[in-house]
């Protein structure tokens, strides 16, 4: 199964999100967090999280970019358990057992998005509020082959 990990190219997420995700942590869309939001909620850092933040499924911080990578079954099981516990702690789910199917569905949604892409593919999310609720759109940035002439230094050992 493929899933996505948080990736940072610079320090910008540290400045734009209340709680930035940790580099390398597993991520999901996390759009459920905004299901009861209105335009009045979209200000400052909260607006940034809504507009283009993936949810780190370990710290529950936000990140702008994620990279597709393979997930092992044991990692999946731990992630489902942690997300189900988060639903109990933050959203009032009656138990981890009751929350587990929802956690599994959230992770399955992200896996479905990632499974059609090669490793190291970058993904971004954008959201908007509509009359029907939160609308998400995803952008794919395919991994590019590096041109060795950009990385190699050419010269002679004879000099």
Long-range contacts (C-beta under 8 A, 24 or more apart in sequence): 1-70, 1-71, 1-73, 1-76, 1-111, 1-115, 2-68, 2-69, 2-70, 2-71, 2-111, 2-114, 2-115, 2-117, 2-119, 3-27, 3-68, 3-69, 3-71, 3-76, 3-79, 3-107, 3-110, 3-111, 3-114, 4-28, 4-54, 4-66, 4-67, 4-68, 4-69, 4-110, 4-113, 4-114, 4-123, 5-66, 5-67, 5-69, 6-54, 6-56, 6-63, 6-65, 6-66, 7-63, 7-65, 7-66, 7-67, 7-122, 8-63, 8-65, 9-65, 12-64, 13-62, 13-63, 13-64, 16-45, 16-48, 16-64, 17-45, 17-48, 17-49, 17-53, 17-61, 17-62, 17-63, 18-45, 18-46, 18-49, 18-62, 19-59, 19-60, 19-61, 19-62, 20-61, 20-62, 20-63, 21-54, 21-55, 21-56, 21-58, 21-59, 21-61, 21-62, 21-63, 22-56, 22-58, 22-59, 22-61, 25-56, 25-57, 25-58, 25-59, 26-56, 26-57, 26-58, 26-71, 26-75, 26-79, 27-54, 27-55, 27-56, 27-57, 27-63, 27-66, 27-110, 28-54, 28-55, 28-57, 28-83, 28-106, 28-107, 28-109, 28-110, 29-54, 29-55, 29-106, 29-109, 29-110, 29-113, 29-125, 29-136, 30-54, 30-55, 30-57, 30-62, 30-106, 31-125, 31-127, 31-134, 31-136, 32-106, 34-127, 34-134, 35-133, 35-134, 37-129, 37-134, 38-129, 39-129, 42-129, 50-127, 51-126, 51-127, 52-124, 52-125, 52-126, 52-127, 53-125, 54-123, 54-125, 57-82, 57-83, 57-86, 57-107, 58-82, 60-86, 60-90, 64-124, 65-122, 65-123, 65-124, 66-122, 66-123, 67-119, 67-120, 67-121, 67-122, 67-123, 68-114, 68-117, 68-118, 68-119, 68-120, 68-121, 68-122, 68-123, 69-119, 69-120, 70-119, 71-111, 76-107, 79-107, 80-104, 80-107, 83-107, 113-138, 117-142, 118-142, 118-143, 119-143
